[in-house]
């Protein structure tokens, strides 16, 4: 199991467990932490926006993810640590990852 430390929009902290190869979005959605994943992981809605703690070892953003985040910047705070959780696949080295659920837009 891979444990993720999540700060919700309300500032509450929770730990959730996931399985390698699962999208972070699925973990957050299934735990009821305010992530919708409306597009089902197709990188086209932005409803799974999160902030990942600095220093996390993640794959680079795809062009599609970058473009979606760039487009969202006019309506919600996009930080250097912003990611679409549908594009973050769990790996063992992510155990203990710190994630903050971004505001809804």
Buried (B, 14 or more C-beta within 10 A) or exposed (E): EBEBBBBBEEEEEEEBEBEEEBBBBBBBBEBEBBBEBBBEBEBBBBBBBBBBEEEBEBEEBEEEBBEBBEEBEEEBEBBEBBBBBBBBBBBEEBBEBBBBBBEEE
